Amino acid sequence: MRPAFAAALVLFAIVALDVRAQEAEITVPPAPPVTLLPTAHPALPARPSDFWFVPSEFPPASTARSELPTQKFARGAKLVDSGDFAAGLALIDAADVSGTPLMAYSRYYRAKALAGLNRFSDALARLDSLEAERQAGWAGYLFAEGAPMHRAELEVARQDAKEAVHILEDLASKPSLTTPEEVWLRLGRAAEADGNRDKAIDAYRKVYYEYPLSLQALDAQSLLARLDNASLADRFTLELARAERIFTARRWAQARAGFEPLAGIATGDDKELVALRLAECDYYLDRFRASRDALQPYLKGASRKAEARFFSLTATRALGDNDTYVAEARALVEEFPHSTWAAETLNNLASHYVILDDDATADDVFKELWRRFPDSRYSERAAWKVGWWAYKNGRFADAAQAFDAGAAAFPRADTRPAWLYWSGRAHDQTGETAIANERYRLELADYENSYYGRLAAKLLASRGEPAVEGTVTIPPVLGAVPVPTADVVRQLVGLEMYDAALKELQYAQREWGDTPAIEATIAFIRHEQAQHETAPDRFDHLRGAINTMKRAYPQYLAAGGEDLPPAVLEVIYPLDYWPFIDKYAKANDLDPYLMAALIAQESTFTADVRSGANAYGLMQLLPATGRSYAGKVGLGRFTTSMLTMPEANIRMGMRYFKELSDRLGGAPFALASYNAGPNKIVQWINERPGIPQDEFIDDIPFPETQNYVKRILGTAEDYRRLYGGGLLEPGSLKKAPPLTRVRVQPTAKPVRKAPARNASAKKSKPRTSTNKTR
């Protein structure tokens, strides 16, 4: 029996028993407990250096006299990339890297420099040697893609475009290219240079229609406008597929622009599809009335009438006609009981009742959703909502069954830590202490280093109960394919040749399959690139590094995750501007590690980031807040530029947070207010006075705010352990190479403080939060 189906049966039993109990006014005995097991993770590498392709030691800073040959080569390669071919070639020629993994890269950069100096024959000789090595079995991006693309470029420069076409056609035929859109664009240019207009058009079409969101598509569009005179009718199938790709990518305005010209020439089923897509784009662009009106012809006889009715009724809700919306939603579910649009409708209908504060009716809808669609992408949410409503209303046996069923059905769900913890709390309430302790121990096994894991640890410790010994692991895969380019990647990373290293890693993912070590190395590179950037690049690279490292080693959350190499953990928990954070947190009697976690969540330590809600800087303050607090903290007359100054932003932000905390009764309430606004949090406190803090947090009506508070409270403890325990210091990972895995000891030295950086404003970066209160 599938876990999700079994969970649906459990839920059905919960619903049925609840109804019978109310009707007969009898006590329903609890169902047998669900057996839940810890997650089995792959065994971690035995050696810290195997966690990623990063050198154990980095070359020391060099002078002209002390420069290593590899450093001299890297300096030359960077000059070549910047267009200074003569100076770069001189350095590369003087750098003896024979016998190292960089030999091939040395030949490649020699060829680039020579070509830049119009010494084509010499450049070709170097590229020929790389091709011979490829045929002899050498592998990697450089051999498979980099050198052939440069060879083709060189052939065009030598007026032999036909040879360039031959090279690029061979390259384009490979199934897994790192940048196929670039290969096809170059093929089109080479074909055009060769006078082969049709082949050029085909190549440009490949880029424009199949990679519509790429930068190369913009070039292809302008080139096609000059060459391609085919009518829209002739290109209809291509244009429709392109618009669908853009629609799938949720680029609504761009997708609408793609569909609109097709409406007048589409026929048959395509005509219906185009009309629906235009209406759906209108809905997503908040043109609700136009969307609903356009959908009217497709509500009854269309082949996609369930889809059309879903968007029509959803637009009706957006227009404020709630009674019609509910009636139409119910009709859709009854007429299309097995359609995915029915699942979508039930999820939205439940949300509708949540917004109206009709939680009892919402609970009925969530139960129906879970019962009808146990495998839908909304079933996880339904399991949580059903269990939480039961818990809030004192039906602890039902709550435990719902949480257990969810944890069993969706073992990889983001909600699983909450299910396990509240299952334990519910079992405690029914007197099943042994089962409750099992749930808490399972919480620790899978999520010890999380918000819920730490709550569970405190409960077990208060009872004198043993915790868990470590993560459950599965043996490493025998015969796993090693990454042949690991050594050259280590060299490139050590020399900060990050673009070349990333191309090798992306090629390895496609050619030999992804591995934790590959993802971890990509995360390392993104983290290091961010150290020299400002918004939006710094923000994007740090956030990307965090998420990539979490995917590489999800064990960071589990029992024993704290024993990962410190530098691996630093990618997940970066820290900057610590002297300011520490100073002004203590000045305001705040926990500096909580403040570090808050800044990590708000701006990822990007001082010049600006949100779509016009909030600035490390603590994402609005100009109005800055005007209110600049004088209070002694900064004098306020200017908006102060908000992108790290120290000024932190001074104002921490005073603001301190006042929130004092007014609302503690840091967790201040965090909720920081995300959702002070008026909302006061309302929530007044509605449920005196309830335990953990229950209050999970009862926050806004999922974004709920997760925000839990994430920061949990991350604060990670910052305390890593930086307060002396394992890490803020800044570049080169200060903490992955030499050892060490558990923090109580006697660890305090963290050393790195000088703060002052990132000047450059660009703006929107954030997803809609908060406009700070």
Number of C-alpha atoms within 10 A of each C-alpha: 5 10 17 22 18 16 28 27 16 21 26 17 15 21 18 11 18 16 12 13 13 11 9 8 9 9 11 14 8 14 14 7 12 16 9 16 15 17 18 14 17 16 14 17 14 8 12 19 17 15 23 24 27 26 21 15 13 15 13 10 9 11 8 7 6 10 15 18 16 22 22 22 27 26 19 28 27 16 19 23 13 10 14 16 22 16 15 26 25 15 21 27 15 13 20 17 20 12 7 12 17 20 13 22 21 24 21 23 26 26 27 29 28 21 22 18 14 14 13 18 14 14 24 19 13 20 25 17 14 22 18 12 14 16 12 9 9 16 18 23 22 22 22 20 23 16 25 23 21 20 24 23 22 25 20 20 14 14 12 16 23 19 18 29 27 15 19 25 18 11 20 20 10 11 10 13 19 21 13 19 24 18 21 25 24 23 29 29 25 28 27 20 18 19 13 15 16 14 18 27 21 17 26 29 24 20 26 28 20 18 17 20 17 14 13 19 22 14 14 26 17 12 19 19 9 10 14 16 10 9 8 13 12 10 12 16 13 17 20 21 15 21 25 19 18 23 21 11 11 13 16 21 15 14 22 22 13 21 26 14 15 22 16 11 11 19 12 7 11 16 14 20 20 24 22 22 22 24 25 27 24 21 21 16 14 14 16 23 17 15 26 22 12 18 24 13 13 19 17 12 8 14 13 15 20 21 21 28 23 22 24 28 22 23 25 21 20 16 15 10 12 15 11 13 22 19 11 19 23 15 14 22 20 11 11 14 14 12 15 16 19 25 24 18 24 26 22 19 23 25 17 19 17 16 13 10 12 13 17 14 15 26 21 13 21 26 25 21 26 28 20 19 22 26 18 16 13 18 26 21 18 26 30 23 21 25 29 28 19 21 23 12 9 14 17 24 23 29 29 31 27 28 31 26 29 31 29 21 24 18 16 11 14 11 17 23 24 20 28 31 24 29 31 27 25 28 24 18 17 15 11 14 15 12 18 24 23 18 24 32 26 26 31 32 26 30 29 30 24 24 21 25 27 18 17 27 20 13 15 19 11 9 9 9 13 11 20 17 11 14 23 18 14 12 10 12 9 6 6 9 10 11 21 13 19 20 16 21 29 19 21 24 24 22 19 19 17 19 13 17 26 20 19 24 26 20 24 23 17 13 17 13 13 16 17 20 22 26 25 25 26 26 28 30 24 24 27 23 19 21 17 12 16 21 23 19 19 27 22 17 23 29 22 18 28 24 15 23 25 21 15 23 21 16 27 23 20 24 24 21 21 21 15 21 22 23 25 27 23 25 27 23 22 26 23 24 24 23 16 19 26 17 14 21 24 13 13 16 11 19 16 24 24 23 26 29 25 24 25 23 18 24 25 26 27 35 31 28 33 26 22 15 17 18 24 30 31 30 32 29 27 21 19 13 17 25 16 13 21 22 13 14 15 11 15 11 10 16 12 13 15 19 31 25 20 24 22 20 24 27 24 27 28 24 21 22 22 19 15 20 19 12 13 18 12 13 20 19 23 24 25 25 24 26 23 22 17 19 10 15 20 14 10 15 16 9 9 12 9 9 10 9 11 13 14 18 19 18 16 18 15 15 10 14 22 19 15 20 25 19 17 24 22 19 23 21 19 22 22 18 20 20 25 20 19 18 24 24 23 22 22 22 21 17 13 20 19 24 15 15 16 12 17 17 11 9 8 12 12 13 17 15 16 15 13 16 17 15 20 17 19 12 12 17 21 13 17 9 14 12 20 17 17 23
